[in-house]
């Protein structure tokens, strides 16, 4: 019972992060599970199956708060599911260790771009209605994100959310809600792939899965409410900071940087992030920003479809 409660608290914390920022459930949950004594392989397998429940709850909650563009969900989620199944079924024969530092570098660059874009200037989406992303752009992004998520133990949120935010065509809350909803398809597909590949071994993680799912389901409505209340500038800056810090940590570990050097790197990132959060907060409170956001035209047909353009 004690272990189940610990796993539930891990799921609650991870879902608050993922639901509010549109990423990092897998990274957060896996890290906390390993810290609680769960083997790394078991943690990764359990997280993917638990995400079936948490992403469903998160998607429903974001739908309730009108944070979802269903066009993005379908164009991103379906190819993402295909990529996730492929990644899960070939995980035993495909190593992603050599690609880890390259991926971390790419995501770090995207994170810096998102961080600066949303903190230092108002993205185009704040001045006009949302611009739809094309299937030509979303399909390969979904395939790539799904494959990386399943074969690398996580990454759907960092790959897709950071990329969509960097495009500046959709409000951060809509990006986060749509990515969270589409992740349900990815989680289901990845779980089927792992079940086919691991069989009985995968089912040994059921107690962990139940705890993670229970905590995640409880946290999903609160996370969806939070993302609907935070200003886009602050939200985009927060997401960018998470991307930078997460991938900087991967690179620091990969290159074996320790001691004072690693502490200095994290300190610089933390101070810069905090300063940009302050800038974003001031930007969100500026009269011209508030007026522009209040007068933003609603995209034709958005009310009928339940899609939010704010």
Number of C-alpha atoms within 10 A of each C-alpha: 8 7 12 17 15 18 26 23 21 26 35 26 19 26 35 26 20 28 32 26 29 32 30 23 30 26 20 19 27 28 17 20 24 15 11 13 9 15 12 15 11 17 22 23 26 27 28 27 27 26 29 21 20 33 29 22 25 32 26 20 24 28 21 14 21 22 30 29 24 19 15 22 23 19 21 30 29 21 23 35 26 19 26 32 27 21 26 29 21 16 19 12 7 12 12 13 10 8 10 15 19 12 18 21 16 12 23 25 16 20 28 20 18 27 30 17 20 28 28 15 12 17 22 15 20 24 16 19 19 21 14 11 16 12 15 9 12 22 19 16 23 31 24 21 27 37 29 23 27 31 24 20 23 24 24 32 25 28 23 24 25 28 18 22 27 22 13 20 19 26 25 32 31 27 26 32 33 28 28 34 29 27 31 24 26 32 29 21 27 32 26 18 21 25 18 14 16 15 12 10 12 17 14 13 18 13 15 26 25 19 22 32 28 21 24 33 23 19 24 27 21 16 23 31 17 16 23 20 11 14 19 25 28 23 26 29 31 22 24 32 24 22 27 24 18 18 22 21 15 17 18 16 13 13 9 10 14 11 8 8 11 15 11 12 15 15 12 11 15 15 11 12 23 15 13 21 23 14 18 28 18 14 21 20 12 11 10 11 16 14 11 13 18 12 11 16 14 15 15 10 9 12 12 7 12 16 21 21 25 23
